[in-house]
Amino acid sequence: MNPFQRHIDACNSLGSTEGLLPFSIAGQQVGWLGPDLARALTFFPRELHFDATGASLAGRLRSPAARSEALAGIARALAGRGHFKLRDEPFDVRAAPEGPVLATLDRGALPAFGIRAAGVHVNGRVARPDGLHLWMGWRSRHKAVAPGKLDNLVAGGIPAGLDEQATLLKEAGEEASLPPDLARQARRVGRVSYAMRVEEGVRRDLLHCFDLDLPEDFEPRPNDDEVERFELWPIRRVLEAVRDTDDVKFNVNLVLIDLFLREGLIDPDSAEGRALRAGLDQGG
């Protein structure tokens, strides 16, 4: 298998939605339910209705606030029964990435409901005489997800009520001690998406990708417990880590493959490059 394609395939392990039940809010599908969660949700007949088309939040819940309150109660009950762990961080629920917010739901419950989450990832670039370098962060070994793996300079989920830019500025300060004036210089360069089977259900993520050119004399510093340290690597070393190891966090591999294609480190016009580009947007 192509050493880069393996990361894309690993993040797109959903394969098929066979056996999953569509979940809708206000007549719009927002997620997918596995059999176990669907059975658990039948114990909430006032909030959830089932028919031949799938499961849906009750139509009487007409406002995003009312839907959010109902979903929060369901999530607390299901978390208490061990279906997932709540993270006390609400995320917006949309049927489409640019669509209206239909409700909010705790981040920890999103995969169980197969609801898409969005995040931002920033490539911290430094142009040196010997070529392009990237700031890479080593994730804390105490993180619940991908402990001790390599990460982007800045990365984080987009919480309810914030957009990509506001999230970028928040995470840049919290994770890497980036001043706001510097973080605002980040350029939007695209997005990647994937749909991955996980223990709780289906992880569907949309990652907004940014490039940030940093001065040679700037050194990011961890400002919370997310990252242990930052290291400045030649981009060729980063490529080799993605190509030859599993040291990089699973979805950060996709963000970096996108960068390699844009920088020509992988020929975007080759058969390999075209296949990789197509594979970076499979979130559904």
C-alpha beads as a LAMMPS data file, in Angstrom:
LAMMPS data file: protein, C-alpha beads

284 atoms
283 bonds

1 atom types
1 bond types

-500.0 500.0 xlo xhi
-500.0 500.0 ylo yhi
-500.0 500.0 zlo zhi

Masses

1 110.0

Atoms # bond

1 1 1 0.000 0.000 0.000
2 1 1 1.092 3.569 -0.663
3 1 1 2.652 4.757 2.626
4 1 1 0.674 8.005 2.567
5 1 1 -2.596 6.410 1.463
6 1 1 -2.556 4.143 4.511
7 1 1 -3.203 7.152 6.756
8 1 1 -6.145 8.282 4.632
9 1 1 -7.576 4.768 4.665
10 1 1 -7.144 4.515 8.449
11 1 1 -9.131 7.727 8.925
12 1 1 -11.857 6.551 6.540
13 1 1 -12.591 3.197 8.128
14 1 1 -16.358 3.727 8.066
15 1 1 -16.499 2.235 4.578
16 1 1 -20.275 1.852 4.453
17 1 1 -23.262 3.125 6.418
18 1 1 -24.958 -0.273 6.170
19 1 1 -26.384 -1.162 9.567
20 1 1 -26.480 2.457 10.702
21 1 1 -29.678 4.428 11.232
22 1 1 -30.018 8.018 9.949
23 1 1 -30.509 10.588 12.705
24 1 1 -32.318 13.813 11.824
25 1 1 -33.181 17.145 13.380
26 1 1 -35.877 19.395 11.880
27 1 1 -36.135 17.145 8.823
28 1 1 -32.394 17.277 8.079
29 1 1 -30.056 14.358 8.597
30 1 1 -27.214 15.238 10.947
31 1 1 -25.794 11.862 11.934
32 1 1 -25.758 8.074 12.005
33 1 1 -26.724 5.800 14.903
34 1 1 -25.278 2.384 15.593
35 1 1 -27.616 -0.426 16.732
36 1 1 -26.689 -0.191 20.426
37 1 1 -27.266 3.531 20.686
38 1 1 -30.460 3.312 18.642
39 1 1 -31.829 0.764 21.103
40 1 1 -30.825 2.967 24.032
41 1 1 -32.597 5.946 22.462
42 1 1 -35.930 4.094 22.318
43 1 1 -36.165 4.811 26.072
44 1 1 -36.643 8.509 25.278
45 1 1 -39.993 8.461 23.410
46 1 1 -40.874 12.080 24.203
47 1 1 -37.648 13.394 22.689
48 1 1 -36.978 10.915 19.883
49 1 1 -39.222 9.352 17.261
50 1 1 -38.461 6.320 15.103
51 1 1 -39.986 5.452 11.722
52 1 1 -39.001 3.785 8.462
53 1 1 -36.604 6.618 7.597
54 1 1 -34.649 6.463 10.859
55 1 1 -34.615 8.375 14.135
56 1 1 -35.411 12.047 14.587
57 1 1 -35.603 14.574 17.358
58 1 1 -39.218 15.359 18.260
59 1 1 -40.793 17.987 16.016
60 1 1 -42.221 19.832 19.018
61 1 1 -38.651 20.916 19.803
62 1 1 -38.704 23.840 17.401
63 1 1 -35.818 26.025 18.556
64 1 1 -32.088 25.256 18.734
65 1 1 -32.206 26.011 22.467
66 1 1 -35.028 23.520 23.110
67 1 1 -33.298 20.857 21.015
68 1 1 -30.001 21.464 22.791
69 1 1 -31.644 21.099 26.186
70 1 1 -33.285 17.825 25.159
71 1 1 -30.052 16.446 23.702
72 1 1 -28.113 17.459 26.807
73 1 1 -30.498 15.492 29.005
74 1 1 -30.249 12.453 26.752
75 1 1 -26.459 12.717 26.654
76 1 1 -26.200 12.882 30.443
77 1 1 -28.359 9.788 30.786
78 1 1 -26.418 7.845 28.159
79 1 1 -23.076 8.867 29.614
80 1 1 -24.267 7.593 32.980
81 1 1 -24.914 4.233 31.329
82 1 1 -21.410 4.087 29.895
83 1 1 -22.090 4.834 26.216
84 1 1 -19.497 7.645 26.155
85 1 1 -17.771 10.202 28.373
86 1 1 -18.944 13.795 28.393
87 1 1 -16.336 16.513 27.884
88 1 1 -18.372 19.525 29.058
89 1 1 -17.760 21.249 25.739
90 1 1 -20.822 21.853 23.517
91 1 1 -20.367 21.746 19.747
92 1 1 -22.717 23.081 17.092
93 1 1 -24.827 20.535 15.208
94 1 1 -25.397 21.218 11.514
95 1 1 -26.715 19.127 8.643
96 1 1 -24.088 20.643 6.311
97 1 1 -20.852 22.457 7.156
98 1 1 -22.213 25.823 6.008
99 1 1 -25.766 25.176 7.194
100 1 1 -27.579 26.742 10.148
101 1 1 -26.992 25.550 13.692
102 1 1 -29.826 23.171 14.548
103 1 1 -28.731 22.379 18.097
104 1 1 -25.659 21.846 20.260
105 1 1 -24.351 18.605 21.745
106 1 1 -21.478 17.730 24.054
107 1 1 -18.307 16.949 22.131
108 1 1 -17.975 13.571 23.824
109 1 1 -21.356 12.463 22.454
110 1 1 -20.789 13.435 18.810
111 1 1 -19.277 10.121 17.610
112 1 1 -22.055 8.091 19.251
113 1 1 -24.595 10.086 17.249
114 1 1 -22.380 10.110 14.136
115 1 1 -22.541 13.918 14.076
116 1 1 -19.865 15.889 12.254
117 1 1 -17.381 17.921 14.300
118 1 1 -15.227 20.731 12.941
119 1 1 -11.745 21.842 13.907
120 1 1 -8.818 24.018 12.900
121 1 1 -5.227 22.920 12.213
122 1 1 -2.333 25.307 11.683
123 1 1 0.947 24.463 9.950
124 1 1 3.610 26.597 11.652
125 1 1 6.074 27.315 8.833
126 1 1 9.553 28.813 9.027
127 1 1 11.450 29.688 5.823
128 1 1 15.164 29.161 6.471
129 1 1 18.124 29.364 4.078
130 1 1 18.277 25.557 4.035
131 1 1 14.568 25.193 3.198
132 1 1 11.104 25.079 4.725
133 1 1 10.776 23.947 8.357
134 1 1 7.692 23.149 10.442
135 1 1 7.049 23.552 14.130
136 1 1 5.739 20.227 15.448
137 1 1 4.243 19.689 18.888
138 1 1 4.604 16.566 21.001
139 1 1 1.209 15.867 22.554
140 1 1 0.995 15.288 26.273
141 1 1 1.304 11.645 27.271
142 1 1 -1.785 12.148 29.419
143 1 1 -4.094 13.062 26.516
144 1 1 -7.073 10.755 26.058
145 1 1 -6.617 10.807 22.263
146 1 1 -3.247 10.056 20.601
147 1 1 -1.066 10.573 23.698
148 1 1 2.595 11.272 22.967
149 1 1 2.042 11.712 19.216
150 1 1 3.257 14.530 16.990
151 1 1 0.751 17.292 16.285
152 1 1 0.437 20.528 14.336
153 1 1 1.626 23.782 15.885
154 1 1 -1.999 24.625 16.725
155 1 1 -5.052 22.397 16.511
156 1 1 -8.416 22.265 18.204
157 1 1 -12.112 21.613 17.825
158 1 1 -14.496 24.473 17.076
159 1 1 -16.825 24.840 20.089
160 1 1 -20.400 26.048 19.904
161 1 1 -20.731 29.705 19.043
162 1 1 -17.260 30.181 17.581
163 1 1 -16.065 30.155 13.977
164 1 1 -12.742 28.982 12.551
165 1 1 -10.952 32.310 13.018
166 1 1 -12.026 32.784 16.622
167 1 1 -11.081 29.191 17.435
168 1 1 -7.694 29.621 15.776
169 1 1 -6.914 32.696 17.875
170 1 1 -8.077 31.007 21.080
171 1 1 -6.113 27.798 20.490
172 1 1 -3.000 29.653 19.279
173 1 1 -2.714 31.478 22.581
174 1 1 -3.679 28.529 24.756
175 1 1 -1.502 25.889 23.095
176 1 1 1.531 27.723 21.685
177 1 1 1.637 31.183 23.327
178 1 1 1.136 32.826 19.921
179 1 1 0.310 36.556 20.143
180 1 1 -3.037 37.396 18.488
181 1 1 -1.436 39.758 15.950
182 1 1 0.816 36.942 14.767
183 1 1 -1.903 34.288 14.788
184 1 1 -4.153 36.513 12.652
185 1 1 -1.628 36.194 9.817
186 1 1 -2.551 32.527 9.330
187 1 1 -3.836 31.859 5.793
188 1 1 -6.757 29.565 5.091
189 1 1 -5.493 26.956 2.607
190 1 1 -8.258 24.358 2.435
191 1 1 -9.877 21.607 4.431
192 1 1 -9.846 17.838 4.816
193 1 1 -12.527 15.490 6.107
194 1 1 -12.949 11.854 7.020
195 1 1 -15.366 9.341 8.554
196 1 1 -13.841 6.853 10.969
197 1 1 -15.346 3.994 12.927
198 1 1 -14.519 4.325 16.624
199 1 1 -15.630 2.456 19.708
200 1 1 -18.393 4.993 20.440
201 1 1 -19.735 5.101 16.865
202 1 1 -18.597 7.176 13.888
203 1 1 -16.103 10.029 14.119
204 1 1 -16.872 12.472 11.283
205 1 1 -14.474 15.409 11.258
206 1 1 -14.033 18.447 9.038
207 1 1 -10.625 20.083 9.531
208 1 1 -10.026 23.651 8.365
209 1 1 -6.356 23.955 7.390
210 1 1 -4.243 27.092 7.782
211 1 1 -0.622 27.997 7.028
212 1 1 1.187 30.450 9.284
213 1 1 4.612 31.822 8.327
214 1 1 6.604 32.518 11.472
215 1 1 9.784 34.555 11.943
216 1 1 12.969 32.579 12.482
217 1 1 13.450 34.039 15.944
218 1 1 9.970 33.108 17.217
219 1 1 9.746 30.018 19.411
220 1 1 6.322 28.686 20.452
221 1 1 5.874 27.743 24.104
222 1 1 3.268 25.391 25.573
223 1 1 0.726 27.373 27.548
224 1 1 -1.501 24.534 28.791
225 1 1 -1.282 20.780 29.336
226 1 1 -2.042 19.866 25.707
227 1 1 1.548 19.849 24.398
228 1 1 4.764 18.831 26.170
229 1 1 7.172 20.674 23.849
230 1 1 7.639 22.029 20.337
231 1 1 10.422 21.112 17.915
232 1 1 11.369 22.763 14.617
233 1 1 11.820 20.115 11.913
234 1 1 12.915 20.340 8.263
235 1 1 9.880 19.552 6.161
236 1 1 11.665 16.532 4.666
237 1 1 11.951 15.049 8.160
238 1 1 8.224 15.646 8.684
239 1 1 7.479 13.915 5.388
240 1 1 9.583 10.934 6.400
241 1 1 7.780 10.704 9.749
242 1 1 4.406 10.596 7.971
243 1 1 5.635 8.216 5.290
244 1 1 7.600 5.769 7.433
245 1 1 6.188 5.869 10.980
246 1 1 3.048 6.121 13.066
247 1 1 4.494 8.875 15.269
248 1 1 2.068 11.525 13.994
249 1 1 -1.510 11.839 15.307
250 1 1 -3.881 10.048 12.938
251 1 1 -5.700 13.075 11.494
252 1 1 -2.637 15.349 11.502
253 1 1 -1.201 12.983 8.886
254 1 1 -3.986 14.140 6.546
255 1 1 -3.300 17.824 7.176
256 1 1 0.379 17.249 6.437
257 1 1 -0.314 15.229 3.272
258 1 1 -2.358 18.196 2.070
259 1 1 0.678 20.415 2.751
260 1 1 3.056 18.032 0.952
261 1 1 0.800 18.125 -2.108
262 1 1 0.592 21.909 -2.078
263 1 1 4.376 22.250 -1.682
264 1 1 5.094 19.734 -4.461
265 1 1 6.855 17.289 -2.135
266 1 1 4.337 14.817 -3.495
267 1 1 3.619 15.537 -7.160
268 1 1 -0.045 16.661 -7.156
269 1 1 -0.412 15.814 -10.856
270 1 1 0.858 12.242 -10.534
271 1 1 -1.508 9.300 -10.161
272 1 1 -0.455 9.060 -6.531
273 1 1 -1.032 12.764 -5.940
274 1 1 -4.471 12.764 -7.550
275 1 1 -5.528 9.738 -5.518
276 1 1 -4.320 11.304 -2.294
277 1 1 -6.074 14.592 -3.037
278 1 1 -9.344 12.765 -3.698
279 1 1 -8.921 10.819 -0.484
280 1 1 -8.595 13.894 1.711
281 1 1 -12.294 14.776 1.431
282 1 1 -14.378 11.729 2.393
283 1 1 -16.144 12.924 5.510
284 1 1 -19.656 12.527 4.181

Bonds

1 1 1 2
2 1 2 3
3 1 3 4
4 1 4 5
5 1 5 6
6 1 6 7
7 1 7 8
8 1 8 9
9 1 9 10
10 1 10 11
11 1 11 12
12 1 12 13
13 1 13 14
14 1 14 15
15 1 15 16
16 1 16 17
17 1 17 18
18 1 18 19
19 1 19 20
20 1 20 21
21 1 21 22
22 1 22 23
23 1 23 24
24 1 24 25
25 1 25 26
26 1 26 27
27 1 27 28
28 1 28 29
29 1 29 30
30 1 30 31
31 1 31 32
32 1 32 33
33 1 33 34
34 1 34 35
35 1 35 36
36 1 36 37
37 1 37 38
38 1 38 39
39 1 39 40
40 1 40 41
41 1 41 42
42 1 42 43
43 1 43 44
44 1 44 45
45 1 45 46
46 1 46 47
47 1 47 48
48 1 48 49
49 1 49 50
50 1 50 51
51 1 51 52
52 1 52 53
53 1 53 54
54 1 54 55
55 1 55 56
56 1 56 57
57 1 57 58
58 1 58 59
59 1 59 60
60 1 60 61
61 1 61 62
62 1 62 63
63 1 63 64
64 1 64 65
65 1 65 66
66 1 66 67
67 1 67 68
68 1 68 69
69 1 69 70
70 1 70 71
71 1 71 72
72 1 72 73
73 1 73 74
74 1 74 75
75 1 75 76
76 1 76 77
77 1 77 78
78 1 78 79
79 1 79 80
80 1 80 81
81 1 81 82
82 1 82 83
83 1 83 84
84 1 84 85
85 1 85 86
86 1 86 87
87 1 87 88
88 1 88 89
89 1 89 90
90 1 90 91
91 1 91 92
92 1 92 93
93 1 93 94
94 1 94 95
95 1 95 96
96 1 96 97
97 1 97 98
98 1 98 99
99 1 99 100
100 1 100 101
101 1 101 102
102 1 102 103
103 1 103 104
104 1 104 105
105 1 105 106
106 1 106 107
107 1 107 108
108 1 108 109
109 1 109 110
110 1 110 111
111 1 111 112
112 1 112 113
113 1 113 114
114 1 114 115
115 1 115 116
116 1 116 117
117 1 117 118
118 1 118 119
119 1 119 120
120 1 120 121
121 1 121 122
122 1 122 123
123 1 123 124
124 1 124 125
125 1 125 126
126 1 126 127
127 1 127 128
128 1 128 129
129 1 129 130
130 1 130 131
131 1 131 132
132 1 132 133
133 1 133 134
134 1 134 135
135 1 135 136
136 1 136 137
137 1 137 138
138 1 138 139
139 1 139 140
140 1 140 141
141 1 141 142
142 1 142 143
143 1 143 144
144 1 144 145
145 1 145 146
146 1 146 147
147 1 147 148
148 1 148 149
149 1 149 150
150 1 150 151
151 1 151 152
152 1 152 153
153 1 153 154
154 1 154 155
155 1 155 156
156 1 156 157
157 1 157 158
158 1 158 159
159 1 159 160
160 1 160 161
161 1 161 162
162 1 162 163
163 1 163 164
164 1 164 165
165 1 165 166
166 1 166 167
167 1 167 168
168 1 168 169
169 1 169 170
170 1 170 171
171 1 171 172
172 1 172 173
173 1 173 174
174 1 174 175
175 1 175 176
176 1 176 177
177 1 177 178
178 1 178 179
179 1 179 180
180 1 180 181
181 1 181 182
182 1 182 183
183 1 183 184
184 1 184 185
185 1 185 186
186 1 186 187
187 1 187 188
188 1 188 189
189 1 189 190
190 1 190 191
191 1 191 192
192 1 192 193
193 1 193 194
194 1 194 195
195 1 195 196
196 1 196 197
197 1 197 198
198 1 198 199
199 1 199 200
200 1 200 201
201 1 201 202
202 1 202 203
203 1 203 204
204 1 204 205
205 1 205 206
206 1 206 207
207 1 207 208
208 1 208 209
209 1 209 210
210 1 210 211
211 1 211 212
212 1 212 213
213 1 213 214
214 1 214 215
215 1 215 216
216 1 216 217
217 1 217 218
218 1 218 219
219 1 219 220
220 1 220 221
221 1 221 222
222 1 222 223
223 1 223 224
224 1 224 225
225 1 225 226
226 1 226 227
227 1 227 228
228 1 228 229
229 1 229 230
230 1 230 231
231 1 231 232
232 1 232 233
233 1 233 234
234 1 234 235
235 1 235 236
236 1 236 237
237 1 237 238
238 1 238 239
239 1 239 240
240 1 240 241
241 1 241 242
242 1 242 243
243 1 243 244
244 1 244 245
245 1 245 246
246 1 246 247
247 1 247 248
248 1 248 249
249 1 249 250
250 1 250 251
251 1 251 252
252 1 252 253
253 1 253 254
254 1 254 255
255 1 255 256
256 1 256 257
257 1 257 258
258 1 258 259
259 1 259 260
260 1 260 261
261 1 261 262
262 1 262 263
263 1 263 264
264 1 264 265
265 1 265 266
266 1 266 267
267 1 267 268
268 1 268 269
269 1 269 270
270 1 270 271
271 1 271 272
272 1 272 273
273 1 273 274
274 1 274 275
275 1 275 276
276 1 276 277
277 1 277 278
278 1 278 279
279 1 279 280
280 1 280 281
281 1 281 282
282 1 282 283
283 1 283 284
